[in-house]
């Protein structure tokens, strides 16, 4: 991908800059050292002599040493390498980023209100509530108000967790107990577990043990049958009150648990709201940024062939935008080597092999006769092939 070549070019420039800077500092240090030595000699001559002192010899000696060092010549090579790397990187940027990106997207009529709601919701889910309110006010809409209140609650919980206060998170988890279990999340148990450890680590020895036991009976016992091993470890922590950090169970005190729970709470909170974990706007922009160089190059190639790619139902070339942006399975027909679509879905033959609908139509001569599977000796008819849904 072109973005990788941009990163490599930037790294080369950064490396050359660091090398040039190091050599410059080294040369300056040498110059300063020679000048300081010359000053010391001049001061000693002034101290030892009572009459007029001629410093010409020492100054001439300093000048000779500096000329011999030739600091400018030392820096010239590294600076030249830096300039060459920087020049190449600028050309790479100009080549990779075409300022006219309008050719890389289709002319689609967007619903302005829908786009505004997406932008407002992005601000709210990022915790930028003032900015979101200002945007909604300026665009004259009212969308996202309900989500704003929900995300304000979420960020309030996360802020409390930063201050080691789990009460808001525990209250929310208890109110959404059934939904969390349906999602297969053990967030509520993990929050109770963390609160149990906090009680043991902050209280006095006897008082903390009694409070922790009572807390475990109230909140942890209902989860014991499912989390037997974890429950046993937590009960063993009672023996190490006041020195839990020195116990075999010290990992319970790791700050990483707080970060992981904050991340899981964010995920579950968005899930119960029917929202994705990441901002759709942020994902769309990031994916578009990675795919843009390929699309721009495609427009140039298609223009040279006097073809218009915007009228095509699917792109003539694959666009690699990375696995982090892949949210569903994609089937590529092994016969035609084309990606499936609504008009050309994957079809399962009776033998279990899968090809595209167009492949079956070609093999069966438009469903007029039985055909042989391209991958095994079995025969099939088009009517017996079933469409697959991923």
SULSUL-V595029 format. One record per residue. OMEGA is omega as a letter, one per 20 degrees, with the letter a starting at -180 (none if undefined). Layout:
BEGIN
[[OMEGA] [OMEGA]]
END
This chain:
BEGIN
[[a] [a] [r] [r] [r] [r] [a] [r] [r] [r] [r] [r] [a] [r] [r] [r] [r] [r] [r] [r] [a] [r] [r] [r] [r] [r] [r] [r] [r] [r] [r] [a] [r] [r] [r] [r] [r] [r] [r] [r] [a] [r] [r] [r] [r] [a] [a] [a] [r] [a] [r] [a] [r] [a] [a] [a] [a] [a] [r] [r] [r] [r] [a] [r] [r] [r] [r] [r] [a] [a] [r] [r] [r] [a] [a] [a] [a] [r] [r] [r] [r] [a] [r] [r] [r] [r] [r] [a] [r] [r] [r] [r] [a] [r] [a] [a] [r] [a] [r] [a] [a] [r] [a] [r] [a] [r] [a] [r] [a] [r] [a] [a] [r] [r] [r] [r] [r] [a] [r] [r] [r] [r] [a] [a] [r] [r] [a] [a] [r] [r] [r] [r] [r] [r] [r] [a] [a] [r] [r] [a] [r] [a] [r] [a] [a] [r] [r] [a] [a] [a] [r] [r] [a] [a] [r] [r] [a] [r] [r] [r] [r] [r] [r] [r] [a] [a] [r] [a] [r] [r] [r] [a] [r] [r] [a] [a] [a] [a] [r] [r] [r] [r] [a] [a] [r] [a] [a] [r] [a] [r] [r] [r] [a] [r] [r] [a] [r] [r] [a] [a] [a] [a] [r] [a] [a] [a] [a] [a] [a] [r] [a] [r] [r] [r] [r] [r] [a] [a] [a] [a] [r] [a] [a] [a] [a] [a] [a] [a] [r] [a] [r] [r] [r] [r] [r] [r] [r] [a] [a] [r] [a] [r] [a] [a] [r] [a] [r] [a] [a] [a] [r] [a] [a] [r] [r] [r] [r] [r] [r] [r] [r] [r] [r] [r] [r] [a] [a] [r] [r] [r] [r] [r] [a] [a] [r] [a] [r] [r] [r] [r] [r] [r] [a] [r] [a] [r] [r] [r] [a] [a] [a] [a] [r] [r] [r] [r] [r] [a] [r] [a] [a] [r] [r] [r] [a] [r] [a] [a] [a] [r] [r] [r] [r] [a] [a] [r] [r] [r] [a] [r] [r] [a] [a] [r] [r] [a] [r] [a] [r] [r] [r] [a] [a] [r] [a] [a] [r] [r] [a] [r] [r] [r] [a] [a] [r] [a] [r] [r] [a] [r] [r] [r] [a] [r] [r] [a] [r] [r] [r] [r] [r] [a] [a] [a] [r] [r] [a] [a] [r] [a] [a] [r] [a] [a] [r] [a] [a] [r] [a] [r] [a] [a] [a] [r] [a] [r] [r] [r] [r] [none]]
END
